[in-house]
Amino acid sequence: MDTSTDVLLVTANVGSLFDNVGEIQNGWLQELYRTIHKYKPQFIALHFQEVGGKDYMVNMGNAENFFWLLESSEELKDFDRTCIYVDSQFQAEDGFTALGSMYFIHKTLKNVYQYDFNVKDFKAVLGQNKYVGCLDTVTTVEKEKFPKNFWPNFKWSRKGFMRTRWIIHNQGLDLVNIHLFHDASNLIACNASPSIYSANRKNALRYVINRLSDDRYTSLPFFLFGDFNFRLDTLSLVQHLCTESEVQTVKDSSNEVQKIFCEEKDNDHQVLLHIEEKLFQYLHQALFREDNGKALLKYDKEVTAFHDDIKEEDISFPPSYPYSEDYSKPTQYMNTRCPAWCDRILMSHSAHDFIHRGEHDEKTVVYNTVGTNVCMGDHKPVFLSFSLKTNSH
């Protein structure tokens, strides 16, 4: 007979939590618990990126405390099995990804197995399994930092992916935590369409998808969720925002563009848009939030190159980044980057087929942000709640 398992997948870039720890962590956790309470999942997968924040050498202790608060919380006490993987070994430059993945299994959920990549077989998940630090010898996780040649003109980065493999009631799944390259300069991002950064992300994502289907292990349906750093097609968007205005550029002595201004032709030449390397200041910021930013989804093009491999639920939430880190401004964006849907939950077509969809459009699948009206740091976590069709025999 068919049964279904209620699943909650969450991805969160948590860098902000450690860079100004204390101010937002408590509210952040409460919002996560509220989401768990609302959807009552039996299986929870939390994928974190940027564990420890920018100043990870100083803040990694805060990160370990954060994981401890989560796993020991009252809200998760009925989850009697946990698997936690935190790559906090920043001394190992060649391998450090700052990724953390936490999996919680509810006491009502039987028949959950995890894959051991060493012996190439599944084993029942029992008790609390926690690995923090170096994960190289942990056989139930596969972790890789992207090779250096993926971004030859970037400084050292922590970007990579981490994969675990599961059987839930006879249904096998790969769960992959991923962090792709960001846009280093807004000015370079508007040079071409697609941008050089977009091309780098595409190469890295293609690499991960190929890895998930290579011949070392049997391929399984997969969910790929993390901070993809997908950005809106900046060049097209800027052209759209500045259709009616005059564009001025300011160059330095070596003819490099330093600033771009779009000014209204009348109205005292009011500046509509001001772009610098780390500034993206648009006069009508509400555009990114109204109707959940729907008018801008046509500029969200980076996932379209992967439609043969990947599906995604419809996006009906505003761009997940870059929110203000001031806890009194939880719905404001910072003027540092163009808002974008960086944090995503993607899945293989076969995984998409295992999602149980209700009759008569009842809302059984929910794809949204956590903490809409609470400061969660510069990224709003994104979640997917659904029932996984499984076989009980």
C-alpha positions, 0 to 999 in steps of 0.5 A: 500500500502507498503511504506518505511521509511529511518532509520539510527541506530548509536552506539557509545561508547563516553567515549573518548569524555569526557575524552579529551573533546575539541580535538575531539568532534567537528570533531566527530559531523561533521562526524556524521552530514556528515553521516546523510546528506549522507543517509537522514534518516527520523528516527535516533536512536543514542545509546551511551555508557560510557556517561561522560567517565571514570571520569564521576563525573567530566565530566557529565556536558560536556556530557550534553553540548554534547547532547545539541549541537546535539539536537540544531544543524542546521543539525537536525533542520528538525527533529521536534520530539525528545526523549532523555534518558540519564542515568547520575545519577551516585550517584545511584550506583546500577542502573547507566548504563551511557547509552544515547539514542537519537531518532530524527523524521523527519517532513516528517514522520507521524504516529510514536508512542512510547510505555508506559511500565506503561500503556502498550500502544502506544502514538503518539510522539509529540515535544521534550521529554528529560530526563536526570538524573534519569530515574526510573520514565520515563515510555517510557524507560526500563533500567536495569544494569546487576545483580552483580552475572553476573561478580562475580570477577569484580569490580563495573561496569556500564554495562547494557541495555536500551530499547524503543519501537516504531511503525513506520507506523504500524510496531512495533520495540524494539530498545535496547541500550546495553553495555556488559563486557570488557576484563580486562586482555589480559593475562586472555583473552588468557587462554582459548577459549572461554575466561572467559570474552566471557562467561560473555558476552554470559550470559549477552546477553542471559539475554537481549534476553530473556527479550525481548521475556518474557511474560510481553509485546508482543514481537516485532522485535528488533534491539540490538545495542551498545558496545557488547565488542565482542573480537576475540578469543584471544587464537586461534588468538595468535596461528595463529599470532605466528605459525612460532615463539617461544613463551616465557612467563615471570612469577612472583614469584607466578608463574602467567604469566606477559608477553608473547612474540612471537619471530621470530626464525631467524631474530635476534629473532625480537619480533612479538607479546608482550602481557601484562595485558594491552598491545597487541603489534603486529609488523604488525598492518596493518593486522587489517586494510588491506582488512577491517580485513577480514582475522580475521573475522573467530576469531570473534566468539561470535555472532555465539552462537546467530544465532538462535535469531539474524542476522547481516549484513555482516561486511566490515569495520575494527575492531571498537576498540581500535583506537588511541585517538591522533587526528593526528592518526585516523586510528592507533590502540592503542597497549592496546588491540587486535583490535576487532569488539566491536560495532555492530548492531544486529537484530532479524530475524523478524527485518531483514525481514523488511529491504527493499533490492534493486533490482540488488544488488543496495546498499540500506543497508549500515553497516559501521563505522562513521569517517573512517579517522577522530579521533573519540576516541577509538571506531569508531561509527558504523551505519546501514542505511536502508529502513524499509518496512512499511504499510501506511494503 
